[in-house]
Amino acid sequence: MEDFNANVMDTDSFSPDPYVPKKKSFFWRPCGFWTDFFLVATFLSATLVYAGSILTGFITDVLPASKWLTAITGDEDAATFMIMYFGFFGIWILFMIAISVFRPNRPIWKAFLYNGHGNNIRSIFIGILIGFGMNGICILISWLLGDISLSFNEFNPKLFFMFLFCVLIQSGAEEIADRCYLYQKLRRRYRWPVIAIVLNALIFMAMHMGNTGVTTLGLLQIFEVGVLFSLFVYFYDSLWTAIWAHTAWNFTQSIVFGLPNSGIVSKYSVFKLDAASARNGLFYNVGFGVEGSLGACIIIGIVLVAVLILNICRHRGERMDHWEEMEKSTVRSPLHIWLPIVISVVLGALSYLIYPTAKAKWADLEQKTEETGDGSLSPS
């Protein structure tokens, strides 16, 4: 009887649990999907942004949004500029569809909605303080150094708060695409959090490469911001802090002080910049605003390092891994890793070969559209 019990209790006599991996992969997480690979996830994130802009265009064409905003604000120029910010709401809609319809994406809701510890009222005020503080310091120093001259324009409560809402839509959409959707997909695929932190910041930087007046320093600063905002998600599980810090930065620069925001100047602002007297300086770039300056890179770098040191000294790691439970109950063969890699390489090679032809065809299509003069293709 003793021998029988010994054999039964011997763990070697049991087959391993098929739902619990024996050994964790050093680099990959079994809960990841092939759509979470960097190139594929980046493509999906970019598609979310592009399709969101198309959806916005469709809705604003059907609904006379520009006329409504003009009627509400009484200023056609301000309403037109407001539409540029508000036009990002399509990304919000498609993001909610993407994480609701596709069941594996539903844990992303936990990173997006109120959670008490990270996404809460306190995080909103912290985000506003960080965004306003960083941008405000750069503007203040630029003003003290004489690089910019500001004069009071007007405080219109209606325009002020309507622009705040629209800037929140725009900044929030960028954070959703990068610090929520892309970050969480990369976090589900790769075991090292640094991959999700750095790669989504690189994509965030790439999204701004076509902006008016962009500079190398401007891109470096945008990359730093991407890393900083990713750290808010990593250490505090607070997407809301990132969204409101982003909103406060853009709103302070563009709507409060009337400076170029990534090269774009608002039609309404509380203060007005004397553009003729503006000059390049340590904290200001004439074409790109404070975002193109070395001083802004230094300020953001200081905040970034402070966040790292503060959390490292307190021995804090990742606040919340939303894929941990899924990882514990998932076991997959190595084929689910290497097959998507092969497919991605093949698709990348085909895209590289097809791109010149597709670009030429698109140019021909645009030329035919211009020749008709009414937006329709001329008959062949």
RAMOJO-V834999 format. One record per residue. N is the residue number from 1. RES is the residue in one letter. SS is DSSP state (H for helix, E for strand, C for the rest). PSI is psi in degrees with one decimal (NA if undefined). OMEGA is omega in whole degrees, 0 to 359 (* if undefined). Layout:
BEGIN
n=N res=RES ss=SS psi=PSI omega=OMEGA
n=N res=RES ss=SS psi=PSI omega=OMEGA
END
This chain:
BEGIN
n=1 res=M ss=C psi=-41.0 omega=179
n=2 res=E ss=H psi=-42.1 omega=180
n=3 res=D ss=H psi=-38.4 omega=181
n=4 res=F ss=H psi=-46.2 omega=179
n=5 res=N ss=H psi=-37.7 omega=179
n=6 res=A ss=H psi=-40.7 omega=180
n=7 res=N ss=H psi=-39.3 omega=181
n=8 res=V ss=H psi=-40.5 omega=184
n=9 res=M ss=H psi=-10.1 omega=180
n=10 res=D ss=C psi=119.4 omega=183
n=11 res=T ss=H psi=-23.8 omega=181
n=12 res=D ss=H psi=-19.6 omega=182
n=13 res=S ss=H psi=-9.5 omega=180
n=14 res=F ss=C psi=146.9 omega=172
n=15 res=S ss=C psi=148.9 omega=182
n=16 res=P ss=C psi=150.1 omega=178
n=17 res=D ss=C psi=121.7 omega=183
n=18 res=P ss=C psi=-11.6 omega=183
n=19 res=Y ss=C psi=-1.6 omega=181
n=20 res=V ss=C psi=118.8 omega=182
n=21 res=P ss=C psi=141.4 omega=179
n=22 res=K ss=C psi=-40.7 omega=186
n=23 res=K ss=C psi=133.3 omega=180
n=24 res=K ss=C psi=140.1 omega=175
n=25 res=S ss=C psi=145.1 omega=182
n=26 res=F ss=C psi=-29.7 omega=189
n=27 res=F ss=C psi=-41.3 omega=185
n=28 res=W ss=E psi=153.8 omega=172
n=29 res=R ss=C psi=132.6 omega=183
n=30 res=P ss=C psi=-21.1 omega=182
n=31 res=C ss=C psi=-8.2 omega=180
n=32 res=G ss=C psi=154.1 omega=178
n=33 res=F ss=C psi=164.7 omega=181
n=34 res=W ss=H psi=-23.7 omega=177
n=35 res=T ss=H psi=-5.5 omega=180
n=36 res=D ss=H psi=-4.7 omega=175
n=37 res=F ss=C psi=148.2 omega=189
n=38 res=F ss=H psi=-52.0 omega=183
n=39 res=L ss=H psi=-42.5 omega=181
n=40 res=V ss=H psi=-44.6 omega=180
n=41 res=A ss=H psi=-38.1 omega=178
n=42 res=T ss=H psi=-43.0 omega=178
n=43 res=F ss=H psi=-43.2 omega=180
n=44 res=L ss=H psi=-39.3 omega=178
n=45 res=S ss=H psi=-43.2 omega=178
n=46 res=A ss=H psi=-37.3 omega=177
n=47 res=T ss=H psi=-38.7 omega=177
n=48 res=L ss=H psi=-43.4 omega=180
n=49 res=V ss=H psi=-46.7 omega=183
n=50 res=Y ss=H psi=-47.7 omega=180
n=51 res=A ss=H psi=-33.3 omega=177
n=52 res=G ss=H psi=-39.0 omega=178
n=53 res=S ss=H psi=-36.3 omega=177
n=54 res=I ss=H psi=-43.5 omega=179
n=55 res=L ss=H psi=-42.4 omega=178
n=56 res=T ss=H psi=-45.0 omega=179
n=57 res=G ss=H psi=-40.4 omega=179
n=58 res=F ss=H psi=-45.7 omega=183
n=59 res=I ss=H psi=-42.5 omega=181
n=60 res=T ss=H psi=-21.5 omega=174
n=61 res=D ss=H psi=-39.8 omega=180
n=62 res=V ss=H psi=-43.9 omega=179
n=63 res=L ss=C psi=127.7 omega=183
n=64 res=P ss=C psi=66.9 omega=185
n=65 res=A ss=H psi=-40.6 omega=182
n=66 res=S ss=H psi=-40.8 omega=179
n=67 res=K ss=H psi=-40.6 omega=180
n=68 res=W ss=H psi=-46.4 omega=181
n=69 res=L ss=H psi=-36.3 omega=177
n=70 res=T ss=H psi=-40.3 omega=179
n=71 res=A ss=H psi=-37.1 omega=182
n=72 res=I ss=H psi=-46.1 omega=185
n=73 res=T ss=H psi=-28.0 omega=185
n=74 res=G ss=C psi=12.6 omega=182
n=75 res=D ss=C psi=107.3 omega=184
n=76 res=E ss=H psi=-40.9 omega=180
n=77 res=D ss=H psi=-44.8 omega=179
n=78 res=A ss=H psi=-39.3 omega=180
n=79 res=A ss=H psi=-40.4 omega=179
n=80 res=T ss=H psi=-41.8 omega=179
n=81 res=F ss=H psi=-33.9 omega=179
n=82 res=M ss=H psi=-37.1 omega=179
n=83 res=I ss=H psi=-33.1 omega=180
n=84 res=M ss=H psi=-39.3 omega=177
n=85 res=Y ss=H psi=-47.5 omega=184
n=86 res=F ss=H psi=-22.7 omega=183
n=87 res=G ss=C psi=-4.7 omega=179
n=88 res=F ss=C psi=1.1 omega=184
n=89 res=F ss=H psi=-21.6 omega=177
n=90 res=G ss=H psi=-32.1 omega=178
n=91 res=I ss=H psi=-41.2 omega=177
n=92 res=W ss=H psi=-45.8 omega=183
n=93 res=I ss=H psi=-49.1 omega=182
n=94 res=L ss=H psi=-33.4 omega=177
n=95 res=F ss=H psi=-46.3 omega=181
n=96 res=M ss=H psi=-35.7 omega=177
n=97 res=I ss=H psi=-44.1 omega=184
n=98 res=A ss=H psi=-36.7 omega=182
n=99 res=I ss=H psi=-9.0 omega=177
n=100 res=S ss=H psi=-42.6 omega=184
n=101 res=V ss=H psi=-42.7 omega=182
n=102 res=F ss=C psi=108.3 omega=189
n=103 res=R ss=H psi=-42.0 omega=180
n=104 res=P ss=H psi=-19.8 omega=182
n=105 res=N ss=H psi=-7.8 omega=188
n=106 res=R ss=C psi=-28.3 omega=174
n=107 res=P ss=C psi=-18.2 omega=178
n=108 res=I ss=H psi=-25.3 omega=176
n=109 res=W ss=H psi=-35.3 omega=181
n=110 res=K ss=H psi=-29.1 omega=178
n=111 res=A ss=H psi=-15.4 omega=186
n=112 res=F ss=H psi=-40.8 omega=186
n=113 res=L ss=C psi=173.2 omega=176
n=114 res=Y ss=C psi=133.0 omega=179
n=115 res=N ss=C psi=-3.4 omega=176
n=116 res=G ss=C psi=-47.2 omega=185
n=117 res=H ss=C psi=-28.8 omega=182
n=118 res=G ss=C psi=-50.1 omega=176
n=119 res=N ss=C psi=94.2 omega=181
n=120 res=N ss=C psi=-179.6 omega=182
n=121 res=I ss=H psi=-39.8 omega=181
n=122 res=R ss=H psi=-39.9 omega=181
n=123 res=S ss=H psi=-29.0 omega=177
n=124 res=I ss=H psi=-47.6 omega=181
n=125 res=F ss=H psi=-36.6 omega=177
n=126 res=I ss=H psi=-43.2 omega=179
n=127 res=G ss=H psi=-44.4 omega=178
n=128 res=I ss=H psi=-43.6 omega=180
n=129 res=L ss=H psi=-43.5 omega=181
n=130 res=I ss=H psi=-48.6 omega=182
n=131 res=G ss=H psi=-47.2 omega=179
n=132 res=F ss=H psi=-39.3 omega=182
n=133 res=G ss=H psi=-48.2 omega=182
n=134 res=M ss=H psi=-48.6 omega=182
n=135 res=N ss=H psi=-40.3 omega=181
n=136 res=G ss=H psi=-37.8 omega=178
n=137 res=I ss=H psi=-43.6 omega=180
n=138 res=C ss=H psi=-42.6 omega=181
n=139 res=I ss=H psi=-41.8 omega=180
n=140 res=L ss=H psi=-46.1 omega=180
n=141 res=I ss=H psi=-39.8 omega=178
n=142 res=S ss=H psi=-40.6 omega=179
n=143 res=W ss=H psi=-42.5 omega=179
n=144 res=L ss=H psi=-33.7 omega=179
n=145 res=L ss=C psi=-8.1 omega=179
n=146 res=G ss=C psi=14.0 omega=180
n=147 res=D ss=C psi=-24.6 omega=177
n=148 res=I ss=C psi=152.6 omega=176
n=149 res=S ss=C psi=124.6 omega=183
n=150 res=L ss=E psi=145.4 omega=175
n=151 res=S ss=E psi=149.8 omega=181
n=152 res=F ss=E psi=134.6 omega=179
n=153 res=N ss=C psi=-74.3 omega=176
n=154 res=E ss=C psi=152.3 omega=171
n=155 res=F ss=C psi=105.2 omega=179
n=156 res=N ss=C psi=103.8 omega=185
n=157 res=P ss=H psi=-39.5 omega=181
n=158 res=K ss=H psi=-51.4 omega=180
n=159 res=L ss=H psi=-38.0 omega=183
n=160 res=F ss=H psi=-51.8 omega=184
n=161 res=F ss=H psi=-27.6 omega=174
n=162 res=M ss=H psi=-40.7 omega=177
n=163 res=F ss=H psi=-37.0 omega=178
n=164 res=L ss=H psi=-44.5 omega=178
n=165 res=F ss=H psi=-44.1 omega=182
n=166 res=C ss=H psi=-39.0 omega=177
n=167 res=V ss=H psi=-36.3 omega=175
n=168 res=L ss=H psi=-40.7 omega=177
n=169 res=I ss=H psi=-46.9 omega=182
n=170 res=Q ss=H psi=-50.2 omega=182
n=171 res=S ss=H psi=-40.0 omega=178
n=172 res=G ss=H psi=-36.5 omega=179
n=173 res=A ss=H psi=-41.8 omega=179
n=174 res=E ss=H psi=-39.3 omega=178
n=175 res=E ss=H psi=-36.8 omega=177
n=176 res=I ss=H psi=-45.1 omega=182
n=177 res=A ss=H psi=-36.8 omega=186
n=178 res=D ss=H psi=-57.4 omega=186
n=179 res=R ss=H psi=-7.3 omega=177
n=180 res=C ss=H psi=-69.8 omega=185
n=181 res=Y ss=H psi=-57.6 omega=183
n=182 res=L ss=H psi=-44.2 omega=180
n=183 res=Y ss=H psi=-47.8 omega=184
n=184 res=Q ss=H psi=-34.6 omega=178
n=185 res=K ss=H psi=-42.7 omega=177
n=186 res=L ss=H psi=-35.7 omega=179
n=187 res=R ss=H psi=-32.0 omega=178
n=188 res=R ss=H psi=-28.0 omega=184
n=189 res=R ss=H psi=-43.2 omega=188
n=190 res=Y ss=E psi=139.7 omega=183
n=191 res=R ss=C psi=-29.9 omega=183
n=192 res=W ss=C psi=118.6 omega=180
n=193 res=P ss=H psi=-27.5 omega=182
n=194 res=V ss=H psi=-27.3 omega=179
n=195 res=I ss=H psi=-47.0 omega=178
n=196 res=A ss=H psi=-36.7 omega=182
n=197 res=I ss=H psi=-49.4 omega=186
n=198 res=V ss=H psi=-43.4 omega=185
n=199 res=L ss=H psi=-39.2 omega=179
n=200 res=N ss=H psi=-29.0 omega=176
n=201 res=A ss=H psi=-36.6 omega=177
n=202 res=L ss=H psi=-41.8 omega=178
n=203 res=I ss=H psi=-38.8 omega=176
n=204 res=F ss=H psi=-41.4 omega=177
n=205 res=M ss=H psi=-43.5 omega=182
n=206 res=A ss=H psi=-31.6 omega=180
n=207 res=M ss=C psi=-21.6 omega=184
n=208 res=H ss=C psi=6.0 omega=184
n=209 res=M ss=C psi=-24.5 omega=180
n=210 res=G ss=C psi=4.3 omega=181
n=211 res=N ss=C psi=150.5 omega=179
n=212 res=T ss=C psi=130.9 omega=175
n=213 res=G ss=C psi=15.1 omega=183
n=214 res=V ss=C psi=143.2 omega=180
n=215 res=T ss=C psi=168.5 omega=177
n=216 res=T ss=H psi=-42.5 omega=178
n=217 res=L ss=H psi=-36.9 omega=178
n=218 res=G ss=H psi=-42.1 omega=178
n=219 res=L ss=H psi=-39.2 omega=177
n=220 res=L ss=H psi=-42.4 omega=180
n=221 res=Q ss=H psi=-39.3 omega=178
n=222 res=I ss=H psi=-37.0 omega=176
n=223 res=F ss=H psi=-43.0 omega=178
n=224 res=E ss=H psi=-43.4 omega=179
n=225 res=V ss=H psi=-40.7 omega=178
n=226 res=G ss=H psi=-41.3 omega=178
n=227 res=V ss=H psi=-44.5 omega=181
n=228 res=L ss=H psi=-47.7 omega=181
n=229 res=F ss=H psi=-31.7 omega=176
n=230 res=S ss=H psi=-33.7 omega=178
n=231 res=L ss=H psi=-31.5 omega=174
n=232 res=F ss=H psi=-39.5 omega=179
n=233 res=V ss=H psi=-41.5 omega=184
n=234 res=Y ss=H psi=-53.0 omega=186
n=235 res=F ss=H psi=-31.1 omega=189
n=236 res=Y ss=H psi=-4.1 omega=185
n=237 res=D ss=C psi=45.8 omega=187
n=238 res=S ss=C psi=85.0 omega=172
n=239 res=L ss=H psi=-32.7 omega=182
n=240 res=W ss=H psi=-37.4 omega=177
n=241 res=T ss=H psi=-43.7 omega=179
n=242 res=A ss=H psi=-43.9 omega=181
n=243 res=I ss=H psi=-45.6 omega=183
n=244 res=W ss=H psi=-29.1 omega=174
n=245 res=A ss=H psi=-41.6 omega=177
n=246 res=H ss=H psi=-45.3 omega=180
n=247 res=T ss=H psi=-46.0 omega=182
n=248 res=A ss=H psi=-38.7 omega=178
n=249 res=W ss=H psi=-54.2 omega=182
n=250 res=N ss=H psi=-41.8 omega=183
n=251 res=F ss=H psi=-43.0 omega=179
n=252 res=T ss=H psi=-47.3 omega=184
n=253 res=Q ss=H psi=-45.1 omega=189
n=254 res=S ss=H psi=-48.7 omega=189
n=255 res=I ss=H psi=-36.9 omega=180
n=256 res=V ss=H psi=-50.8 omega=186
n=257 res=F ss=C psi=-5.1 omega=173
n=258 res=G ss=C psi=25.9 omega=179
n=259 res=L ss=C psi=161.4 omega=176
n=260 res=P ss=C psi=133.4 omega=176
n=261 res=N ss=E psi=105.2 omega=188
n=262 res=S ss=C psi=39.0 omega=176
n=263 res=G ss=C psi=-3.6 omega=185
n=264 res=I ss=E psi=132.7 omega=183
n=265 res=V ss=C psi=132.6 omega=181
n=266 res=S ss=C psi=150.9 omega=177
n=267 res=K ss=C psi=-16.4 omega=176
n=268 res=Y ss=C psi=139.8 omega=174
n=269 res=S ss=C psi=154.4 omega=180
n=270 res=V ss=C psi=-43.7 omega=175
n=271 res=F ss=E psi=156.6 omega=179
n=272 res=K ss=E psi=140.0 omega=177
n=273 res=L ss=E psi=134.8 omega=171
n=274 res=D ss=C psi=90.4 omega=187
n=275 res=A ss=H psi=-31.2 omega=183
n=276 res=A ss=H psi=-30.3 omega=182
n=277 res=S ss=H psi=-4.1 omega=181
n=278 res=A ss=C psi=146.4 omega=180
n=279 res=R ss=C psi=156.8 omega=178
n=280 res=N ss=C psi=138.0 omega=179
n=281 res=G ss=E psi=-170.8 omega=182
n=282 res=L ss=C psi=-33.6 omega=184
n=283 res=F ss=C psi=13.2 omega=181
n=284 res=Y ss=E psi=139.7 omega=174
n=285 res=N ss=E psi=128.2 omega=187
n=286 res=V ss=C psi=-40.3 omega=184
n=287 res=G ss=C psi=-29.7 omega=190
n=288 res=F ss=C psi=0.7 omega=180
n=289 res=G ss=E psi=-160.8 omega=181
n=290 res=V ss=H psi=-19.9 omega=182
n=291 res=E ss=H psi=-17.2 omega=180
n=292 res=G ss=H psi=16.6 omega=186
n=293 res=S ss=C psi=154.6 omega=176
n=294 res=L ss=H psi=-36.7 omega=181
n=295 res=G ss=H psi=-39.9 omega=178
n=296 res=A ss=H psi=-39.2 omega=177
n=297 res=C ss=H psi=-39.5 omega=181
n=298 res=I ss=H psi=-46.1 omega=181
n=299 res=I ss=H psi=-49.0 omega=181
n=300 res=I ss=H psi=-38.1 omega=178
n=301 res=G ss=H psi=-39.4 omega=179
n=302 res=I ss=H psi=-45.2 omega=179
n=303 res=V ss=H psi=-41.1 omega=180
n=304 res=L ss=H psi=-48.5 omega=180
n=305 res=V ss=H psi=-37.6 omega=179
n=306 res=A ss=H psi=-41.9 omega=178
n=307 res=V ss=H psi=-42.4 omega=179
n=308 res=L ss=H psi=-49.4 omega=182
n=309 res=I ss=H psi=-44.1 omega=181
n=310 res=L ss=H psi=-43.8 omega=183
n=311 res=N ss=H psi=-33.1 omega=177
n=312 res=I ss=H psi=-42.4 omega=179
n=313 res=C ss=H psi=-30.1 omega=178
n=314 res=R ss=C psi=6.3 omega=178
n=315 res=H ss=C psi=39.2 omega=178
n=316 res=R ss=C psi=138.2 omega=174
n=317 res=G ss=C psi=-146.6 omega=180
n=318 res=E ss=C psi=128.8 omega=183
n=319 res=R ss=C psi=-40.5 omega=182
n=320 res=M ss=C psi=121.8 omega=173
n=321 res=D ss=C psi=105.8 omega=186
n=322 res=H ss=C psi=-4.1 omega=182
n=323 res=W ss=C psi=5.2 omega=184
n=324 res=E ss=H psi=-45.6 omega=181
n=325 res=E ss=H psi=-40.4 omega=179
n=326 res=M ss=H psi=-38.0 omega=181
n=327 res=E ss=H psi=-38.8 omega=182
n=328 res=K ss=H psi=-27.0 omega=184
n=329 res=S ss=C psi=17.6 omega=183
n=330 res=T ss=C psi=130.5 omega=173
n=331 res=V ss=C psi=127.3 omega=180
n=332 res=R ss=C psi=156.0 omega=178
n=333 res=S ss=C psi=158.9 omega=179
n=334 res=P ss=C psi=-18.0 omega=182
n=335 res=L ss=H psi=-29.8 omega=182
n=336 res=H ss=H psi=-10.6 omega=177
n=337 res=I ss=H psi=-50.6 omega=188
n=338 res=W ss=H psi=-34.1 omega=179
n=339 res=L ss=H psi=-47.4 omega=177
n=340 res=P ss=H psi=-32.7 omega=178
n=341 res=I ss=H psi=-45.6 omega=179
n=342 res=V ss=H psi=-44.2 omega=179
n=343 res=I ss=H psi=-41.4 omega=180
n=344 res=S ss=H psi=-42.1 omega=179
n=345 res=V ss=H psi=-44.1 omega=180
n=346 res=V ss=H psi=-46.3 omega=179
n=347 res=L ss=H psi=-38.9 omega=178
n=348 res=G ss=H psi=-42.4 omega=179
n=349 res=A ss=H psi=-42.0 omega=179
n=350 res=L ss=H psi=-40.9 omega=178
n=351 res=S ss=H psi=-40.0 omega=180
n=352 res=Y ss=H psi=-37.6 omega=181
n=353 res=L ss=H psi=-35.7 omega=185
n=354 res=I ss=H psi=-25.7 omega=188
n=355 res=Y ss=H psi=-49.1 omega=181
n=356 res=P ss=H psi=-42.1 omega=180
n=357 res=T ss=H psi=-44.0 omega=180
n=358 res=A ss=H psi=-38.6 omega=179
n=359 res=K ss=H psi=-41.4 omega=179
n=360 res=A ss=H psi=-42.2 omega=179
n=361 res=K ss=H psi=-40.6 omega=179
n=362 res=W ss=H psi=-39.0 omega=178
n=363 res=A ss=H psi=-40.8 omega=177
n=364 res=D ss=H psi=-40.4 omega=180
n=365 res=L ss=H psi=-42.7 omega=179
n=366 res=E ss=H psi=-38.8 omega=180
n=367 res=Q ss=H psi=-42.7 omega=178
n=368 res=K ss=H psi=-38.4 omega=179
n=369 res=T ss=H psi=-41.6 omega=179
n=370 res=E ss=H psi=-34.9 omega=182
n=371 res=E ss=H psi=-33.4 omega=179
n=372 res=T ss=H psi=-31.8 omega=177
n=373 res=G ss=C psi=-5.6 omega=180
n=374 res=D ss=C psi=13.4 omega=177
n=375 res=G ss=C psi=-2.9 omega=178
n=376 res=S ss=C psi=157.2 omega=181
n=377 res=L ss=C psi=140.5 omega=175
n=378 res=S ss=C psi=149.8 omega=181
n=379 res=P ss=C psi=142.0 omega=181
n=380 res=S ss=C psi=NA omega=*
END
